[in-house]
């Protein structure tokens, strides 16, 4: 099969097309003929040497795919209600930048009715991440307010749509007026340009001084102290990335007085059973929203994975430019 390898750590140009042996599905797994692969920030970190591959995972980048089941563990397929020929999308621990990809059956979901494989490839990584962190760890409830840092990212546009569909008020930050406008069009109630406004001050104004109930943070660093300031009583701060640095200094007195929770998680190294539970929750609570049109795909650009020059390299360069709104997808 054709695949995209990281030939050495470095710039996008280290991503090159290579030939690899076809993978074989083992117990509890299925093999997908990949139509499209989602591109995510962790892929960029892996390319740079900053995101180690979990033990046993493929060294190829790529954490989400969509395509057709070509083979698999018959018992596991039957238990999940899948069969050879079905179209699925899957969360994987690596190996997504390839024409064929093995995935745990438990981490697969049907391509939503009315969605293309290309659109479905944009779903797993961000939807699993948002559900696990905003709704399970962050316990966001109907009627509460969510603040999303980086509302125009793949994670951001997913969090906006799910939170709004489930009855929350959504405030986002973004780095330009155009990105703020795009977030509002996706359903966000308020958008703050963090380059021209103080998100703490604005969040307090927008909540009449109460503060927000949940913050989804991809920045960390000095943002954490500011996020603690704008949380309401019993507020929850969920950190899922550290683009702004790993060290933070906070007012612990506010944490005590407001009974705040500061938490976070990484998804890639978690066991199949944990991710399978997220998949079941998504299928029950979120997939109907996708099929009804309440949540729509938000794809900024697509690139031919094995094209010349490398589509994967172009996709990574776009992601690092931070000019995109929504998802970037590779096609095979």
Residue pairs with C-beta under 8 A, 6 or more apart in sequence:
1 19
1 20
1 21
1 22
1 23
1 98
1 99
1 100
2 17
2 18
2 19
2 20
2 98
2 99
2 305
2 306
2 332
3 17
3 18
3 19
3 20
3 60
3 95
3 97
3 98
3 99
4 15
4 16
4 17
4 18
4 60
4 61
4 62
4 97
4 98
4 305
4 306
4 310
4 312
4 330
5 15
5 16
5 17
5 18
5 20
5 59
5 60
6 14
6 15
6 46
6 47
6 59
6 60
6 61
7 14
7 15
7 16
8 14
9 47
9 48
9 49
10 47
10 48
12 47
12 310
12 312
12 313
12 314
12 316
12 317
12 320
13 310
13 313
14 47
15 47
15 61
15 97
15 310
15 312
15 313
15 316
16 310
17 305
17 306
17 310
20 60
20 98
22 100
23 31
23 58
23 95
23 98
23 100
23 101
23 102
24 31
24 102
25 31
25 71
25 72
25 73
25 102
26 73
26 102
27 73
27 76
28 73
28 76
28 104
28 105
28 106
28 272
29 72
29 73
29 76
29 102
29 103
29 104
29 105
30 69
30 71
30 72
30 73
30 76
30 77
30 82
30 88
30 102
30 103
30 105
30 108
31 69
31 70
31 71
31 72
31 100
31 101
31 102
32 65
32 66
32 67
32 68
32 69
32 70
32 88
32 90
32 100
32 101
32 102
32 103
33 67
33 68
33 70
33 99
33 100
34 65
34 66
34 67
34 96
34 98
34 99
34 100
34 101
34 332
35 66
35 67
35 68
35 117
35 118
35 121
35 331
35 332
36 65
36 66
36 67
36 117
36 118
36 120
36 121
36 302
36 329
36 330
36 331
36 332
37 62
37 64
37 65
37 96
37 97
37 98
37 101
37 121
37 305
37 329
37 330
37 332
38 62
38 63
38 64
38 65
38 96
38 121
38 122
38 123
38 124
38 125
38 154
38 327
38 328
38 329
38 330
39 62
39 312
39 315
39 316
39 319
39 327
39 328
39 329
39 330
40 63
40 64
40 125
40 126
40 154
41 153
41 154
41 241
41 243
41 319
42 51
42 63
42 125
42 268
43 61
43 62
43 63
43 97
43 316
44 316
44 319
44 320
45 51
46 53
46 61
47 61
47 316
51 268
53 59
53 93
53 94
54 93
54 94
54 268
54 269
56 93
57 92
57 93
57 94
57 95
57 268
58 92
58 93
58 94
58 95
58 102
59 94
60 94
60 95
60 96
60 97
60 98
61 94
61 96
61 97
61 312
62 92
62 94
62 95
62 96
62 97
62 98
62 101
63 91
63 92
63 93
63 94
63 96
63 124
63 125
63 268
64 89
64 90
64 91
64 92
64 96
64 121
64 122
64 123
64 124
64 125
65 89
65 90
65 92
65 96
65 101
65 103
65 121
65 124
66 87
66 88
66 89
66 90
66 111
66 117
66 118
66 120
66 121
66 123
67 87
67 88
67 101
67 117
67 332
68 85
68 86
68 87
68 88
69 77
69 82
69 83
69 84
69 85
69 86
69 87
69 88
70 84
70 100
71 84
72 82
72 84
72 105
73 105
76 105
76 106
77 83
77 84
77 105
79 105
80 105
80 106
80 108
82 88
82 105
82 108
82 110
86 110
87 110
87 111
87 117
87 120
88 103
88 108
88 109
88 110
88 111
89 108
89 109
89 110
89 111
89 117
89 120
89 121
89 123
89 124
90 101
90 103
90 104
90 107
90 108
90 109
90 124
91 103
91 107
91 124
91 125
91 128
91 267
91 275
91 279
92 101
92 102
92 103
92 104
92 107
93 268
93 269
95 101
95 102
97 305
97 312
97 330
99 332
104 272
104 275
104 276
106 272
106 273
106 275
106 276
106 279
107 124
107 272
107 275
107 276
107 279
108 279
109 123
109 124
109 279
109 282
109 283
109 287
110 283
110 287
111 117
111 120
112 120
112 123
112 287
112 290
112 291
113 291
114 291
114 293
115 290
115 297
118 299
118 302
118 329
118 331
119 297
119 299
121 329
122 154
122 297
122 298
122 299
122 326
122 327
122 329
123 290
123 297
125 154
125 267
126 154
126 155
126 157
126 158
126 327
127 158
127 162
127 282
127 286
128 267
128 275
128 278
128 279
128 282
129 155
129 158
129 240
129 267
130 155
130 158
130 159
130 162
130 216
131 162
131 278
131 281
131 282
131 285
131 286
132 265
132 267
132 278
133 216
133 238
133 240
133 264
133 265
134 140
134 146
134 159
134 162
134 163
134 214
134 216
134 238
135 162
135 166
136 278
136 281
137 236
137 238
137 263
137 264
137 265
138 146
138 214
138 216
138 236
138 238
138 263
139 214
139 236
140 146
140 163
140 166
140 168
140 213
140 214
141 168
141 213
142 166
142 167
142 168
143 167
143 168
143 169
144 168
144 169
144 213
144 214
145 168
145 169
145 170
145 171
145 207
145 212
145 213
145 214
145 232
146 159
146 163
146 168
146 169
146 170
146 171
146 212
146 213
146 214
146 215
146 216
147 171
147 172
147 173
147 199
147 203
147 212
147 214
147 215
147 216
147 227
147 230
148 155
148 156
148 159
148 160
148 163
148 170
148 171
148 172
148 173
148 188
148 215
148 216
149 156
149 172
149 173
149 199
149 215
149 216
149 217
149 218
149 219
149 223
149 227
150 156
150 172
150 173
150 174
150 218
150 219
151 157
151 159
151 160
151 172
151 173
151 174
151 179
151 180
151 183
151 188
151 191
152 172
152 174
152 175
152 179
152 182
152 183
152 324
152 325
152 326
153 218
154 298
154 326
154 327
154 328
155 216
155 218
155 240
156 172
156 174
156 183
157 183
157 186
157 298
157 325
157 326
157 327
158 298
159 170
159 216
160 170
160 172
160 183
160 186
160 187
160 188
161 186
161 187
161 294
161 295
161 296
161 298
162 286
162 289
162 295
163 170
164 170
164 187
164 188
164 189
165 289
165 294
165 295
166 285
169 189
170 187
170 188
170 189
170 190
171 188
171 189
171 190
171 191
171 192
171 202
171 203
171 206
171 212
172 180
172 183
172 188
172 190
172 191
172 192
173 191
173 192
173 193
173 194
173 199
174 180
174 182
174 183
174 191
174 192
174 193
174 194
175 193
175 194
175 195
175 322
176 193
176 195
177 193
179 191
179 193
179 325
180 191
180 192
180 193
181 191
182 325
183 191
184 190
184 191
186 298
190 202
190 206
192 199
192 202
192 203
199 226
199 230
200 226
200 227
200 229
200 230
203 211
203 212
203 230
204 210
204 211
204 230
207 232
210 232
211 230
211 231
211 232
211 233
211 235
211 258
212 230
212 231
212 232
212 235
213 231
213 232
213 234
213 235
213 236
214 235
214 236
214 237
214 238
215 227
215 230
215 231
215 235
215 236
215 237
215 238
216 238
216 240
217 223
217 224
217 227
217 237
217 238
217 239
217 240
217 241
218 239
218 240
218 241
218 243
219 241
219 242
219 243
219 244
220 239
220 241
220 242
220 243
220 244
220 245
220 246
220 248
221 242
221 243
221 244
221 245
221 246
221 247
221 248
222 244
222 245
222 248
222 249
223 244
223 248
224 237
224 239
224 248
224 250
224 262
225 248
225 249
225 250
225 251
227 237
228 237
228 250
228 251
228 254
228 255
228 260
228 262
229 251
229 254
231 237
231 254
231 258
231 260
232 258
233 258
233 259
234 258
234 259
234 260
234 261
235 258
235 260
235 261
236 260
236 261
236 262
236 263
237 260
237 261
237 262
237 263
238 263
238 264
238 265
239 262
239 263
239 264
240 264
240 265
240 266
250 262
254 260
255 262
267 275
286 295
289 295
297 327
298 325
298 326
298 327
299 326
299 327
299 328
299 329
300 318
300 324
300 325
300 326
300 327
300 328
301 315
301 318
301 324
301 328
301 329
302 328
302 329
302 330
302 331
303 311
303 312
303 314
303 315
303 328
303 329
303 330
303 331
304 311
304 330
304 331
305 311
305 312
305 330
305 331
305 332
306 332
311 330
311 331
312 330
315 328
315 329
315 330
318 324
318 328
319 328
